[in-house]
Amino acid sequence: MIRLLEERDAGLLERLCQDSPFGCRILSGIRAYGWRRPFLRVWSDGQALFSLQDDCMTLCGTPEDPQETAAFLHMAGAAVCTGKTEELQGLPFPTVETGVIVKREAQGDFAPPQPLPLPPVRRLYAVLKKAESPRFPVPEFEPFYLDVNHRLRHQAAAAVCLPEEACALAGAVCEREMLLTAVAVSPEMRRRGLGSRCVQQLLHAYPGRTVWALRGENENQEFYARLGFATAGTWRQCRVLQTEEEKEQTDESSLF
C-alpha cells in the first residue's frame, strides 16, 4: 500500500534514498522545504519512494506493484515521472526522454562544505538561457528563481557562476551526495575549460561526497569522464498525462 510520509518517517526516507541520484533529489527537496508544503509531498510503498513537486513525480526504488503505482501516479496528478529505467519497468506510460546516469565516487575524506559565494540567481539564469538548445531546455524564469534561490539559501543546492559566463548548478545537495543538474557555458566562451572549472570548484567545496549527473544519450561522455564520472545506469522520463493518441497506443501495446 502506498501511503503519504510524514516527518516521523524520516528514517525510512533516508534509508530508501541512499545511493541514488533520485533519492538525492527527493531528500534535498525535504531538506529545502520540509514536510508540510502542499506543492511537495512524498509517498512510499515500503520499498520505493514517490516524490511529487508541482506536477513532476520522482521515483526512487522499484515499486512493489506496478499496476497500483500506475493508478497512484494518475491519482496524485503527476504529469511526468522520472527515475531509473529498470525501476520504471512495468509502468504503461510512453517515454518522453532517456539518458545515462553518471557517478563520481566520493574521493578523499568527508568534511563539512566549504563556503561558496552565493551567485545571483538572475545571472545564473542568464548563462543558462544563453546556452539553451533543444537538448538543453531552460524552465521559465519565475519558478526557476523561486526554487533555486530557496534551495541555495537552505544549503539544499549549490552553484558556481564565473564572470566569463559559465556556471554549474547542483540542484540537489544532501549530507553525503549531490546531483549536478546543469553545466552551461555561453557559446562564445566554449572550449576554454570553463565548464570543467565550475564543476571542479563545486567538487572542491564539497569534499568526500558522491556526485551524480543525468546526461543525455550520447552527450558529454568525454566531459564527464575527464572529471572522474563513470556510467552507473540509465534513466527514463515517462509521460503520465497522455494524449488520446498515446492512450490508444498504450492500450494496443498492452494486448501483446
One Martini backbone bead per residue (centre of mass of N, CA, C, O) as a GRO file, in nm:
protein
  256
    1MET     BB    1   0.096   0.036   0.022
    2ILE     BB    2   0.040   0.370  -0.039
    3ARG     BB    3   0.192   0.635   0.156
    4LEU     BB    4   0.210   0.911   0.336
    5LEU     BB    5   0.463   1.098   0.451
    6GLU     BB    6   0.628   1.187   0.752
    7GLU     BB    7   0.846   1.300   0.980
    8ARG     BB    8   0.856   1.013   1.127
    9ASP     BB    9   0.982   0.893   0.831
   10ALA     BB   10   1.287   0.976   0.799
   11GLY     BB   11   1.434   0.702   0.812
   12LEU     BB   12   1.308   0.578   0.558
   13LEU     BB   13   1.392   0.793   0.361
   14GLU     BB   14   1.701   0.769   0.396
   15ARG     BB   15   1.725   0.469   0.321
   16LEU     BB   16   1.587   0.490   0.024
   17CYS     BB   17   1.796   0.728  -0.083
   18GLN     BB   18   2.037   0.567  -0.116
   19ASP     BB   19   2.231   0.554  -0.385
   20SER     BB   20   2.073   0.804  -0.551
   21PRO     BB   21   1.976   1.059  -0.752
   22PHE     BB   22   1.670   1.049  -0.666
   23GLY     BB   23   1.715   1.050  -0.364
   24CYS     BB   24   1.861   1.319  -0.354
   25ARG     BB   25   1.628   1.486  -0.462
   26ILE     BB   26   1.424   1.419  -0.239
   27LEU     BB   27   1.589   1.495   0.016
   28SER     BB   28   1.644   1.794  -0.066
   29GLY     BB   29   1.352   1.884  -0.068
   30ILE     BB   30   1.305   1.843   0.236
   31ARG     BB   31   1.540   2.022   0.328
   32ALA     BB   32   1.415   2.285   0.201
   33TYR     BB   33   1.075   2.248   0.277
   34GLY     BB   34   0.981   2.007   0.409
   35TRP     BB   35   0.657   1.846   0.508
   36ARG     BB   36   0.424   2.109   0.465
   37ARG     BB   37   0.403   2.127   0.154
   38PRO     BB   38   0.172   2.117  -0.106
   39PHE     BB   39   0.404   2.093  -0.353
   40LEU     BB   40   0.541   1.868  -0.145
   41ARG     BB   41   0.545   1.511  -0.173
   42VAL     BB   42   0.569   1.187   0.007
   43TRP     BB   43   0.585   0.843  -0.082
   44SER     BB   44   0.521   0.485   0.014
   45ASP     BB   45   0.555   0.106  -0.016
   46GLY     BB   46   0.850   0.031   0.141
   47GLN     BB   47   1.056   0.032  -0.145
   48ALA     BB   48   0.945   0.310  -0.251
   49LEU     BB   49   0.959   0.640  -0.391
   50PHE     BB   50   0.734   0.936  -0.405
   51SER     BB   51   0.785   1.260  -0.561
   52LEU     BB   52   0.591   1.563  -0.556
   53GLN     BB   53   0.653   1.848  -0.768
   54ASP     BB   54   0.392   1.958  -0.851
   55ASP     BB   55   0.388   1.757  -1.164
   56CYS     BB   56   0.660   1.603  -1.064
   57MET     BB   57   0.779   1.277  -1.060
   58THR     BB   58   0.981   1.087  -0.831
   59LEU     BB   59   1.169   0.784  -0.852
   60CYS     BB   60   1.272   0.551  -0.577
   61GLY     BB   61   1.270   0.252  -0.671
   62THR     BB   62   1.092  -0.052  -0.664
   63PRO     BB   63   0.790  -0.124  -0.711
   64GLU     BB   64   0.568  -0.353  -0.587
   65ASP     BB   65   0.314  -0.235  -0.780
   66PRO     BB   66   0.262  -0.128  -1.095
   67GLN     BB   67  -0.047  -0.096  -1.102
   68GLU     BB   68  -0.073   0.081  -0.852
   69THR     BB   69   0.125   0.300  -0.946
   70ALA     BB   70  -0.027   0.398  -1.196
   71ALA     BB   71  -0.281   0.488  -1.042
   72PHE     BB   72  -0.137   0.683  -0.849
   73LEU     BB   73  -0.018   0.885  -1.053
   74HIS     BB   74  -0.290   0.983  -1.145
   75MET     BB   75  -0.410   1.068  -0.867
   76ALA     BB   76  -0.167   1.276  -0.795
   77GLY     BB   77  -0.103   1.452  -1.075
   78ALA     BB   78   0.099   1.350  -1.276
   79ALA     BB   79   0.273   1.423  -1.574
   80VAL     BB   80   0.553   1.309  -1.475
   81CYS     BB   81   0.817   1.045  -1.469
   82THR     BB   82   1.128   0.987  -1.284
   83GLY     BB   83   1.393   0.734  -1.340
   84LYS     BB   84   1.497   0.442  -1.345
   85THR     BB   85   1.452   0.224  -1.586
   86GLU     BB   86   1.406  -0.041  -1.409
   87GLU     BB   87   1.191   0.108  -1.209
   88LEU     BB   88   0.977   0.164  -1.466
   89GLN     BB   89   0.899  -0.104  -1.509
   90GLY     BB   90   0.553  -0.172  -1.597
   91LEU     BB   91   0.480   0.108  -1.694
   92PRO     BB   92   0.207   0.247  -1.908
   93PHE     BB   93   0.421   0.471  -2.038
   94PRO     BB   94   0.545   0.704  -2.226
   95THR     BB   95   0.834   0.818  -2.362
   96VAL     BB   96   1.028   1.118  -2.349
   97GLU     BB   97   1.311   1.038  -2.202
   98THR     BB   98   1.665   0.956  -2.222
   99GLY     BB   99   1.959   0.824  -2.033
  100VAL     BB  100   2.256   0.881  -1.834
  101ILE     BB  101   2.417   0.765  -1.553
  102VAL     BB  102   2.649   0.943  -1.349
  103LYS     BB  103   2.947   0.871  -1.137
  104ARG     BB  104   3.118   1.007  -0.849
  105GLU     BB  105   3.311   0.903  -0.632
  106ALA     BB  106   3.417   0.936  -0.337
  107GLN     BB  107   3.680   1.168  -0.244
  108GLY     BB  108   3.820   1.144   0.021
  109ASP     BB  109   3.739   1.316   0.290
  110PHE     BB  110   3.496   1.393   0.486
  111ALA     BB  111   3.349   1.729   0.489
  112PRO     BB  112   3.263   2.019   0.535
  113PRO     BB  113   3.156   2.267   0.368
  114GLN     BB  114   3.264   2.514   0.165
  115PRO     BB  115   3.234   2.827   0.103
  116LEU     BB  116   3.022   2.990  -0.131
  117PRO     BB  117   2.938   3.208  -0.338
  118LEU     BB  118   2.638   3.364  -0.390
  119PRO     BB  119   2.475   3.357  -0.669
  120PRO     BB  120   2.303   3.520  -0.885
  121VAL     BB  121   2.021   3.394  -1.024
  122ARG     BB  122   2.003   3.576  -1.273
  123ARG     BB  123   2.284   3.504  -1.386
  124LEU     BB  124   2.247   3.204  -1.403
  125TYR     BB  125   2.008   3.218  -1.600
  126ALA     BB  126   2.150   3.371  -1.831
  127VAL     BB  127   2.349   3.144  -1.899
  128LEU     BB  128   2.142   2.926  -1.962
  129LYS     BB  129   2.002   3.079  -2.197
  130LYS     BB  130   2.255   3.093  -2.383
  131ALA     BB  131   2.268   2.757  -2.381
  132GLU     BB  132   2.021   2.700  -2.517
  133SER     BB  133   1.842   2.402  -2.634
  134PRO     BB  134   1.669   2.131  -2.731
  135ARG     BB  135   1.868   1.960  -2.521
  136PHE     BB  136   1.859   2.250  -2.332
  137PRO     BB  137   1.627   2.329  -2.140
  138VAL     BB  138   1.462   2.617  -1.997
  139PRO     BB  139   1.293   2.740  -1.766
  140GLU     BB  140   1.111   2.945  -1.625
  141PHE     BB  141   1.199   3.200  -1.428
  142GLU     BB  142   1.021   3.207  -1.170
  143PRO     BB  143   1.040   2.907  -1.072
  144PHE     BB  144   1.345   2.899  -1.074
  145TYR     BB  145   1.404   3.126  -0.874
  146LEU     BB  146   1.243   3.025  -0.629
  147ASP     BB  147   1.379   2.746  -0.600
  148VAL     BB  148   1.687   2.808  -0.609
  149ASN     BB  149   1.700   3.026  -0.394
  150HIS     BB  150   1.593   2.849  -0.165
  151ARG     BB  151   1.805   2.620  -0.180
  152LEU     BB  152   2.058   2.789  -0.137
  153ARG     BB  153   1.970   2.908   0.149
  154HIS     BB  154   1.935   2.579   0.252
  155GLN     BB  155   2.168   2.386   0.142
  156ALA     BB  156   2.015   2.219  -0.123
  157ALA     BB  157   2.225   2.384  -0.295
  158ALA     BB  158   2.468   2.455  -0.566
  159ALA     BB  159   2.691   2.723  -0.702
  160VAL     BB  160   2.864   2.833  -1.005
  161CYS     BB  161   2.975   3.167  -1.126
  162LEU     BB  162   3.135   3.306  -1.388
  163PRO     BB  163   3.233   3.592  -1.549
  164GLU     BB  164   3.264   3.419  -1.833
  165GLU     BB  165   2.996   3.266  -1.864
  166ALA     BB  166   2.972   3.029  -1.631
  167CYS     BB  167   2.814   2.716  -1.503
  168ALA     BB  168   2.713   2.537  -1.196
  169LEU     BB  169   2.448   2.301  -1.088
  170ALA     BB  170   2.336   2.178  -0.771
  171GLY     BB  171   2.001   2.096  -0.715
  172ALA     BB  172   2.119   1.860  -0.515
  173VAL     BB  173   2.179   1.844  -0.155
  174CYS     BB  174   2.341   1.638   0.071
  175GLU     BB  175   2.537   1.505   0.298
  176ARG     BB  176   2.680   1.268   0.070
  177GLU     BB  177   2.524   1.403  -0.177
  178MET     BB  178   2.504   1.500  -0.535
  179LEU     BB  179   2.327   1.684  -0.803
  180LEU     BB  180   2.398   1.749  -1.126
  181THR     BB  181   2.192   1.972  -1.338
  182ALA     BB  182   2.408   2.202  -1.452
  183VAL     BB  183   2.605   2.295  -1.748
  184ALA     BB  184   2.724   2.623  -1.857
  185VAL     BB  185   2.814   2.796  -2.171
  186SER     BB  186   2.877   3.034  -2.357
  187PRO     BB  187   2.934   3.003  -2.686
  188GLU     BB  188   3.187   3.216  -2.697
  189MET     BB  189   3.331   3.040  -2.430
  190ARG     BB  190   3.413   2.785  -2.547
  191ARG     BB  191   3.687   2.574  -2.513
  192ARG     BB  192   3.824   2.673  -2.199
  193GLY     BB  193   3.732   2.506  -1.929
  194LEU     BB  194   3.484   2.631  -1.765
  195GLY     BB  195   3.302   2.395  -1.689
  196SER     BB  196   3.515   2.236  -1.532
  197ARG     BB  197   3.578   2.457  -1.324
  198CYS     BB  198   3.300   2.464  -1.194
  199VAL     BB  199   3.290   2.170  -1.100
  200GLN     BB  200   3.555   2.172  -0.934
  201GLN     BB  201   3.454   2.377  -0.726
  202LEU     BB  202   3.231   2.200  -0.615
  203LEU     BB  203   3.405   1.958  -0.531
  204HIS     BB  204   3.588   2.120  -0.336
  205ALA     BB  205   3.343   2.221  -0.147
  206TYR     BB  206   3.255   1.886  -0.145
  207PRO     BB  207   3.400   1.669   0.027
  208GLY     BB  208   3.334   1.325   0.009
  209ARG     BB  209   3.129   1.305  -0.232
  210THR     BB  210   2.875   1.196  -0.410
  211VAL     BB  211   2.832   1.232  -0.772
  212TRP     BB  212   2.573   1.327  -0.991
  213ALA     BB  213   2.440   1.262  -1.332
  214LEU     BB  214   2.217   1.355  -1.613
  215ARG     BB  215   2.254   1.243  -1.927
  216GLY     BB  216   2.243   1.222  -2.245
  217GLU     BB  217   2.243   1.066  -2.524
  218ASN     BB  218   2.554   1.095  -2.646
  219GLU     BB  219   2.645   1.307  -2.411
  220ASN     BB  220   2.928   1.422  -2.256
  221GLN     BB  221   3.133   1.191  -2.201
  222GLU     BB  222   3.417   1.328  -2.182
  223PHE     BB  223   3.358   1.539  -1.971
  224TYR     BB  224   3.290   1.338  -1.735
  225ALA     BB  225   3.540   1.159  -1.752
  226ARG     BB  226   3.751   1.383  -1.678
  227LEU     BB  227   3.595   1.416  -1.382
  228GLY     BB  228   3.535   1.097  -1.284
  229PHE     BB  229   3.305   0.972  -1.437
  230ALA     BB  230   3.064   0.697  -1.440
  231THR     BB  231   2.873   0.461  -1.539
  232ALA     BB  232   2.529   0.385  -1.359
  233GLY     BB  233   2.317   0.388  -1.592
  234THR     BB  234   1.967   0.458  -1.650
  235TRP     BB  235   1.716   0.688  -1.769
  236ARG     BB  236   1.360   0.791  -1.730
  237GLN     BB  237   1.089   0.961  -1.897
  238CYS     BB  238   0.739   0.981  -1.836
  239ARG     BB  239   0.404   1.007  -1.943
  240VAL     BB  240   0.103   1.030  -1.772
  241LEU     BB  241  -0.022   1.251  -1.934
  242GLN     BB  242  -0.220   1.173  -2.208
  243THR     BB  243  -0.297   1.139  -2.510
  244GLU     BB  244  -0.515   0.983  -2.709
  245GLU     BB  245  -0.302   0.846  -2.888
  246GLU     BB  246  -0.133   0.726  -2.653
  247LYS     BB  247  -0.358   0.557  -2.530
  248GLU     BB  248  -0.398   0.373  -2.777
  249GLN     BB  249  -0.106   0.263  -2.785
  250THR     BB  250  -0.110   0.142  -2.499
  251ASP     BB  251  -0.351  -0.049  -2.541
  252GLU     BB  252  -0.227  -0.212  -2.776
  253SER     BB  253   0.039  -0.308  -2.626
  254SER     BB  254  -0.125  -0.468  -2.394
  255LEU     BB  255  -0.216  -0.714  -2.595
  256PHE     BB  256   0.098  -0.854  -2.614
   0.00000   0.00000   0.00000
